[in-house]
Amino acid sequence: MEAYSGFAEVYDLFMDNVPYEIWGEYLLDRLLEYGIRDGLVLDLGCGTGKMTRFLAKEGYDMIGVDVSQEMLGIAAEKESEGKPILYLNQDMREFELYGTVRAVVSVCDTLNYLTEQEDLLSVFKLVNNYLDPGGIFIFDMNTIYKYEVVLGENTICENREECSFIWENYYDKESRINEYDMTFFVRDEDNRYEKFQETHYQKGYDLKEIRALLEMAGLEFVACFGEDTLEFPKEDCERAYFIARECKKAGSRGVWKSEIVNA
């Protein structure tokens, strides 16, 4: 996993086209649907805290965990309109909390940064450990389709007055790992441009593979949806949402959305 360093400075600027409000409302609807109306919620891989602050504003007691000190520094500087937020600088593969939480959320393809199955399984086990009995885990992941068709071998560029970037993608079908080579030029107070370069790696996982890992971790698989829908992901879906539940005291079996439709 790569920690955001130079990118943290301009992350929110370049992510201003990401529909955080839509994602937030979708996430909130799912939490309410499963009876999570208040209490402690963990935002895993919270970055600069946009979703953390959104949920705090909705009345949740939020904990944000991220491996990047730079991202958390920016998050801590942002004023929360809701309850105070506890930010923890921890690697999500070995995060520690003081107690359990009602729900864990993770958005913006954070879990795709785990390029080894063992690491993803470790995170799922920790989530299961820190969830209240019957607690809910909601997360999204980029699909293999997105890496193969949308991002793979493509270069994305954007030029703005205060900064510019070049984002080159290299996708390996065998490993299902996408390499992001990112170059940023950020204007300083003297109108000079400082250059930052970072390389990040993400992996695409098969949906059934994710379900199997959730169940291996002791979680109950509940549902899988395409982005911003309540339908099973289509073949050209770029982002999928997963819902799982701590099941030590939960008796129902989770089913795929397609099983519900075909029942």
C-alpha positions as CSV (number, residue, x, y, z in Angstrom):
1,M,0.0,0.0,0.0
2,E,1.2,3.5,-0.8
3,A,0.5,6.4,1.5
4,Y,-0.6,9.6,-0.1
5,S,2.1,12.2,0.3
6,G,2.4,14.9,-2.3
7,F,-1.0,14.0,-3.7
8,A,-2.7,14.7,-0.3
9,E,-2.1,18.4,-0.9
10,V,-4.3,18.5,-4.0
11,Y,-6.5,15.4,-3.4
12,D,-9.7,17.3,-2.7
13,L,-9.1,19.7,-5.6
14,F,-8.8,16.9,-8.2
15,M,-11.6,14.9,-6.6
16,D,-14.1,17.7,-6.7
17,N,-16.0,15.8,-9.6
18,V,-16.5,12.8,-7.4
19,P,-20.2,12.7,-6.3
20,Y,-19.6,12.4,-2.6
21,E,-23.0,13.7,-1.7
22,I,-24.7,11.0,-3.9
23,W,-22.4,8.4,-2.4
24,G,-23.1,9.7,1.1
25,E,-26.9,9.6,0.6
26,Y,-26.7,6.1,-0.8
27,L,-24.5,5.0,2.2
28,L,-26.8,6.7,4.6
29,D,-29.9,4.9,3.1
30,R,-28.2,1.6,3.5
31,L,-27.2,2.2,7.1
32,L,-30.8,3.3,7.9
33,E,-32.2,0.3,6.0
34,Y,-30.2,-2.0,8.4
35,G,-31.2,-0.1,11.5
36,I,-28.0,1.8,12.1
37,R,-29.5,5.2,13.0
38,D,-26.9,6.4,15.5
39,G,-23.9,5.3,17.5
40,L,-20.3,4.6,16.6
41,V,-19.3,4.2,13.0
42,L,-15.8,3.5,11.6
43,D,-14.8,5.0,8.3
44,L,-11.9,2.8,7.1
45,G,-9.5,4.5,4.8
46,C,-11.1,7.9,5.4
47,G,-8.6,10.0,3.5
48,T,-9.3,13.7,4.0
49,G,-12.5,12.8,5.8
50,K,-15.2,14.0,3.4
51,M,-17.4,10.9,4.0
52,T,-16.5,10.9,7.7
53,R,-17.7,14.5,8.1
54,F,-20.9,13.7,6.0
55,L,-21.9,10.9,8.4
56,A,-20.9,13.0,11.5
57,K,-23.3,15.7,10.2
58,E,-26.0,13.0,10.1
59,G,-25.5,12.3,13.8
60,Y,-23.1,9.4,13.9
61,D,-20.2,9.2,16.3
62,M,-17.4,8.9,13.7
63,I,-13.9,7.3,13.8
64,G,-11.7,7.8,10.8
65,V,-8.8,5.5,10.1
66,D,-6.1,6.1,7.4
67,V,-2.5,5.1,6.8
68,S,-1.5,8.6,5.5
69,Q,-0.5,11.1,8.0
70,E,-0.7,13.8,5.3
71,M,-4.4,13.0,4.5
72,L,-5.3,12.8,8.1
73,G,-3.6,16.2,8.7
74,I,-5.9,17.8,6.1
75,A,-8.9,15.9,7.6
76,A,-8.2,17.3,11.1
77,E,-8.0,20.8,9.7
78,K,-11.5,20.6,8.3
79,E,-14.3,21.8,10.5
80,S,-17.0,19.2,11.2
81,E,-20.6,20.4,11.2
82,G,-21.6,17.4,13.2
83,K,-20.2,15.6,16.2
84,P,-16.4,15.7,16.9
85,I,-14.4,13.1,14.9
86,L,-11.7,10.8,16.2
87,Y,-9.0,10.3,13.5
88,L,-6.5,7.4,13.9
89,N,-3.3,7.1,11.9
90,Q,-3.3,3.3,11.3
91,D,-2.8,0.7,8.6
92,M,-6.2,-0.8,7.9
93,R,-4.6,-4.3,7.8
94,E,-3.8,-4.1,11.5
95,F,-6.1,-1.3,12.9
96,E,-7.0,-1.3,16.5
97,L,-10.0,0.3,18.3
98,Y,-10.9,0.7,22.0
99,G,-14.2,-1.2,21.5
100,T,-16.8,-2.3,19.0
101,V,-18.7,-0.1,16.6
102,R,-22.2,-0.4,15.1
103,A,-21.0,-0.2,11.5
104,V,-17.9,0.0,9.4
105,V,-17.9,1.8,6.0
106,S,-15.2,2.1,3.4
107,V,-15.7,4.0,0.1
108,C,-13.8,5.3,-2.9
109,D,-12.2,1.9,-3.7
110,T,-10.0,2.0,-0.6
111,L,-10.0,-1.8,-0.3
112,N,-8.7,-2.2,-3.9
113,Y,-5.4,-1.0,-2.5
114,L,-5.0,-4.4,-0.9
115,T,-3.3,-6.3,-3.6
116,E,-3.0,-9.6,-1.7
117,Q,-5.9,-11.8,-0.8
118,E,-4.3,-12.4,2.6
119,D,-4.4,-8.7,3.4
120,L,-8.0,-8.3,2.3
121,L,-8.9,-11.3,4.5
122,S,-7.1,-9.8,7.4
123,V,-9.1,-6.5,7.1
124,F,-12.4,-8.5,6.9
125,K,-11.4,-10.4,10.1
126,L,-10.6,-7.2,11.9
127,V,-13.9,-5.7,10.8
128,N,-15.8,-8.7,12.1
129,N,-13.9,-8.5,15.4
130,Y,-14.7,-4.8,16.0
131,L,-18.4,-4.9,14.9
132,D,-21.2,-5.1,17.5
133,P,-23.2,-8.3,17.3
134,G,-25.2,-8.0,14.1
135,G,-23.2,-4.9,13.1
136,I,-23.1,-3.9,9.4
137,F,-20.1,-3.6,7.1
138,I,-20.7,-1.5,3.9
139,F,-17.9,-1.0,1.3
140,D,-17.3,-0.4,-2.4
141,M,-14.7,-1.7,-4.8
142,N,-13.7,-1.0,-8.3
143,T,-14.6,-3.9,-10.6
144,I,-12.3,-5.9,-12.9
145,Y,-14.2,-4.4,-15.8
146,K,-13.2,-0.9,-14.8
147,Y,-9.5,-1.8,-14.7
148,E,-9.6,-3.8,-17.9
149,V,-11.8,-1.5,-20.1
150,V,-12.0,2.0,-18.5
151,L,-8.6,2.6,-16.9
152,G,-6.2,0.0,-18.3
153,E,-3.5,1.4,-20.6
154,N,-5.2,4.8,-20.7
155,T,-3.7,8.2,-19.8
156,I,-5.8,10.9,-18.1
157,C,-4.7,14.5,-18.0
158,E,-6.2,17.7,-16.5
159,N,-4.9,21.2,-16.6
160,R,-6.0,23.8,-14.2
161,E,-4.7,27.2,-13.3
162,E,-3.5,26.2,-9.8
163,C,-2.3,22.7,-10.7
164,S,-2.2,20.1,-13.4
165,F,-1.8,16.3,-13.5
166,I,-0.9,13.4,-15.7
167,W,-2.3,10.0,-14.6
168,E,-1.0,7.0,-16.5
169,N,-2.5,3.5,-16.1
170,Y,-0.9,0.1,-16.7
171,Y,-3.1,-2.9,-16.1
172,D,-1.8,-6.5,-15.9
173,K,-4.6,-9.0,-16.6
174,E,-2.8,-11.9,-15.1
175,S,-2.3,-10.3,-11.7
176,R,-5.3,-8.0,-12.1
177,I,-3.2,-5.2,-10.7
178,N,-3.5,-1.6,-12.1
179,E,-0.5,0.6,-11.7
180,Y,-1.2,4.3,-11.4
181,D,1.7,6.6,-12.3
182,M,0.7,10.1,-11.2
183,T,2.6,13.4,-11.9
184,F,1.3,16.6,-10.4
185,F,2.4,20.2,-11.0
186,V,1.2,22.5,-8.2
187,R,1.6,26.3,-8.3
188,D,3.1,27.9,-5.2
189,E,2.8,31.4,-3.8
190,D,5.5,32.6,-6.1
191,N,3.7,31.3,-9.2
192,R,6.2,28.6,-9.6
193,Y,5.1,24.9,-10.1
194,E,6.4,22.2,-7.9
195,K,6.4,18.7,-9.3
196,F,5.1,15.6,-7.3
197,Q,5.2,12.0,-8.5
198,E,3.5,9.0,-6.9
199,T,2.9,5.4,-8.0
200,H,-0.1,3.6,-6.6
201,Y,-1.3,0.0,-7.1
202,Q,-4.9,-1.4,-7.0
203,K,-6.2,-4.9,-7.6
204,G,-9.5,-6.0,-9.1
205,Y,-11.3,-8.8,-7.4
206,D,-14.0,-11.1,-8.7
207,L,-17.3,-10.6,-6.9
208,K,-17.6,-14.2,-5.8
209,E,-14.0,-14.0,-4.6
210,I,-14.9,-11.1,-2.3
211,R,-17.9,-13.0,-1.0
212,A,-15.8,-16.1,-0.2
213,L,-13.2,-13.9,1.7
214,L,-16.0,-12.3,3.7
215,E,-17.4,-15.6,4.7
216,M,-13.9,-17.0,5.5
217,A,-13.5,-14.0,7.9
218,G,-16.7,-15.0,9.7
219,L,-18.9,-12.3,8.2
220,E,-22.3,-13.0,6.8
221,F,-22.6,-11.9,3.2
222,V,-25.8,-9.9,2.8
223,A,-25.9,-8.2,-0.6
224,C,-24.0,-6.9,-3.6
225,F,-25.2,-4.0,-5.7
226,G,-24.1,-2.0,-8.7
227,E,-23.1,1.6,-8.1
228,D,-26.0,3.7,-6.8
229,T,-28.5,0.9,-7.5
230,L,-30.2,-1.8,-5.6
231,E,-29.6,-4.3,-8.4
232,F,-26.9,-6.9,-8.8
233,P,-23.9,-5.5,-10.7
234,K,-24.1,-5.7,-14.5
235,E,-21.1,-6.8,-16.7
236,D,-20.2,-3.2,-17.4
237,C,-20.5,-2.1,-13.8
238,E,-17.5,0.0,-12.7
239,R,-18.0,0.0,-9.0
240,A,-19.8,-2.5,-6.8
241,Y,-21.1,-2.1,-3.2
242,F,-21.0,-4.9,-0.7
243,I,-23.0,-5.3,2.5
244,A,-21.9,-7.9,5.2
245,R,-22.9,-8.5,8.8
246,E,-21.3,-9.7,11.9
247,C,-23.0,-13.0,12.3
248,K,-22.0,-14.5,15.7
249,K,-25.6,-13.8,16.8
250,A,-27.2,-13.5,13.3
251,G,-29.0,-16.5,12.0
252,S,-30.1,-15.6,8.5
253,R,-28.2,-16.6,5.4
254,G,-27.1,-13.8,3.0
255,V,-28.1,-14.2,-0.6
256,W,-27.0,-12.7,-3.9
257,K,-29.4,-10.1,-5.3
258,S,-29.7,-12.4,-8.4
259,E,-30.9,-15.2,-6.1
260,I,-33.6,-12.9,-4.7
261,V,-34.7,-12.0,-8.2
262,N,-34.8,-15.6,-9.4
263,A,-36.5,-16.9,-6.2
